[in-house]
Amino acid sequence: MNDCGKEAINEFVWSQEEGRNAGAWSFVRPRFENALGISPVFAGRPEMAWTATAIGEHHAKEAEEVIRKTFEV
């Protein structure tokens, strides 16, 4: 067996463009915690009643923010 699976994961970021209450986040988070003992950090839009912002300019800014949050760790 090789050594690539032996290093501890310090921080894991789950990034998705959908809001926190949409997409795969609510499905994968408890599985990462239970199966792997990892508490992932969420990088995405906040909880929303809609799936996307209707104004293109706002949507683009929110998408840039998701990318920024993903890589600021």
C-alpha positions as a printed Julia matrix, in Angstrom:
73×3 Matrix{Float64}:
   0.0    0.0     0.0
   1.37   3.44   -0.85
   1.62   6.4     1.53
  -0.7    8.83   -0.27
  -3.69   7.89    1.91
  -1.9    8.23    5.24
  -1.64  12.01    5.54
  -4.24  13.77    7.68
  -6.58  16.26    6.06
  -6.42  19.54    7.97
  -9.22  21.33    6.16
 -11.64  20.31    3.44
 -13.67  22.9     1.53
 -16.94  21.99   -0.16
 -17.61  24.52   -2.91
 -20.89  24.85   -4.78
 -22.58  27.65   -6.66
 -26.01  26.79   -5.26
 -27.15  28.13   -1.92
 -26.38  26.29    1.32
 -29.92  24.82    1.34
 -29.65  23.55   -2.26
 -27.19  21.39   -4.14
 -25.35  18.49   -2.57
 -24.13  20.19    0.66
 -26.89  18.91    2.94
 -26.33  15.39    1.57
 -22.52  15.19    1.65
 -21.78  17.06    4.89
 -23.04  14.42    7.35
 -21.42  11.66    5.28
 -18.01  13.33    5.42
 -18.43  13.8     9.17
 -19.66  10.28    9.93
 -17.57   8.23    7.52
 -14.33  10.21    7.47
 -14.42  12.32   10.61
 -13.99  15.45    8.49
 -16.03  18.61    9.09
 -15.98  20.3     5.69
 -16.1   24.08    5.35
 -18.9   25.39    3.12
 -17.98  27.82    0.34
 -21.08  28.89   -1.53
 -24.06  31.15   -1.56
 -26.1   31.6     1.63
 -29.46  29.9     2.12
 -31.96  31.34   -0.34
 -35.61  30.86   -1.23
 -34.65  30.88   -4.92
 -32.01  28.98   -6.88
 -30.2   31.98   -8.38
 -30.12  35.75   -8.39
 -32.22  37.12  -11.25
 -29.91  40.06  -11.97
 -26.89  39.0   -14.02
 -24.56  41.54  -12.42
 -25.4   40.29   -8.91
 -25.13  36.67  -10.03
 -21.61  37.27  -11.39
 -20.5   38.96   -8.15
 -21.9   36.1    -6.07
 -20.16  33.53   -8.3
 -16.84  35.37   -7.89
 -17.36  35.38   -4.11
 -17.9   31.6    -4.11
 -14.61  31.13   -5.96
 -12.79  33.51   -3.61
 -14.11  31.69   -0.52
 -13.04  28.36   -1.98
  -9.4   29.34   -2.32
  -8.89  31.65    0.66
  -8.2   28.75    3.01
